[in-house]
Structure formats: C-alpha cells, structure tokens
Amino acid sequence: MAKPFSVRGIKQMRTMHALFVSLLVATGAAQAQGAPTLETAPVAFQSAAQEEEFDAVIEAVNKSTVSAQTSGRVIEVNFDVDDYVEKGAVLLRMRGTEQRAAARAAEARFATAQADFNRMQELYGKKLVSQAMYDRSQSELESAKAALDQATEGAENTVVRAPYSGIVVERHIEVGETANPGQPLMTGVSLDALRASANVPEAYIAKVRAKKRARVILASGQEIEGGTLTISPYADPQTHTFTVRVNLPKGTRGVYPGSLAKVSFGTGEGKRLLVPARAVVHRSEVTAVYVVKPDGKVTFRQIRLGASMGDQLEVLAGLQANEKVALDPIRAGIVLKEQRAGNKQ
C-alpha cells in the first residue's frame, strides 16, 4: 500500500515546481533578448513618374570636318586618327609660298595707298585738290586694305588649326599631297558636349513632347539626368518613329560617341508598387527580398523589378502592398538560417 505524501514532501515538490517554472521563464526571456530584431519597411503604392524606355546611341554634338580654305602642298601633318587635340592646335601646314608672296605684295600696295591718302588729305584740307580726287584716293586705300585682309587670310589658311578640343576620327590627306579649297582634311568630334539619340514610336511622341524630361541609362548602369530635348518635327516615313536627342550635362566623363545606352522618357504620373532599393538582394540571376511576416517569420522571396526611382525600385511581380521587407538583407539571412535550424530540432 502506497504511503501518503508527507507535508514536508509536498512542500519540496511545490518548491521544485516553482523553480522549474522560473527556469522556463528565464530561458524564454533570454532567448527573446538574444533574438535579433529586424528593421523593416512596408511595400506600398506611391505616386511616381511614368516612364517609357527606348534604345539609344551616344553622339557628339560637335562633329565636323575641317576643309582646306586655300590651295597648297601639305608639308606637315601633326595628328592622326584617335589623337586628342586641344582647341587651336596646328593640325597641318601647307607650303604657302604663293600666299605669303601675295600677302607681302598686298601689304606694299596698302602702304603706298595709305601714304597717297595722307598726302591727299592734307592737300584737300588746304583746298588744293578737288573732292573727286580726294574720294578716289580714299577708295584706293579701302581697296588696298581689303586686298591686304584677303591676302593675309590666305597666308594664315596655310596653317590649319583645330576649331575645338576633341578627338580625330578621320584623316583625309597625307604629307606631300596638294590640298585645294573645299577639300576635306580631318574630321573630329568633341567629348565636351554629348547627347543620346533615340527613335521614339509615334504613339509616345505626344507625351514626350509634353513632359520634355528624360534619364539616360548607360551600358555600365550609370544613370544621368538628361538636359534639353531636341525632337524631330517629322517622323521617319519607313519606321514611323521620331528622332529625339537628349543632351548630357556638359563635362560628362566616361561616355563616348557610338556607345549604346537607353533613354527613359517621362510620360506622366501614376501609382507604382515600390520597395526600398537597399532591401533588394542580387545573387547571380536571382533578384529577391527577405519578407518579414507578422509573426516574425522570415522568408526569402524572388521578385521582378521595373524602373529605378531614386532610392526606390518598382516591383512588377513577387510582392503585394503592405507586406514588410527587411532593410538589412545580411542580418535577415542570418535570422532565416536560425529559424530553419530551430525548426529541425
């Protein structure tokens, strides 16, 4: 027959039970304190600019061909294709023997005409010559001055200088060849002023004209706020598209004519589902976020992104409004691993 519990035994059991409960509470409190807290942000619809993106090509605003303004045999070429040239640098020289001789002759004629006019002016002041003789002397002086200016310019044109700083992209003449007026000598582009040129379909051109706002996205992923837009007044009859050129800020570096880009044109305003850019994880070809549920559980979820809106990214698929995402993906990943490890125990 079992012995009844003594009063002392019952007290000991009660004491042990109280200690056990206290231990459980203390352990739970310690786990709660040790559990990492995650900073989150809600996914929400926000007012944002609507944009349409099109392929583009970077162009130089200043691209020109320097042509000969006088004739002469080329005796010196100082630059070749791909060379950088400062504004005013001597591109090439022509022999210019005839031009310099003509300039000296014109200078002598002008000196004679100036002396004759000075003498005639003195005589005219004393009323010793007629008005007609004075006018003829003045006319000869003006004619001599015009001839001198023309001859001087001809001599100066035997030295061809760069009209602006840039890069030589084509050379059309060699040393020893004779250049004639109008003949192309060198073609260059300036890197100081660039633009992105895109062909915009007819369906979007009215909105592009109205907003006149664009972002240029380079192949490297860099985004540049576009400047002035120049829109073709007519469409290409074959493609039915309008050429739209977006000026880049002056002094933009690391961008070169001929490289590919994209232009995102503002077309209006609307609601977009946005997520903070720092919450997004990029792993190889996977784009995802850590979603934090109301009960604190963390899940890793793939998403599909749209346009970039500063420090926010548009979500096209994978998330719903009011869901919360972790703003520290590294810490959220640690929490997820700990939760999975706890579920296995």
Summary of the structure (lengths in Angstrom):
residues: 345
radius of gyration: 40.5
end to end distance: 42.3
largest distance: 166.2
contacts: 974
relative contact order: 0.17
helix: 32%
strand: 37%
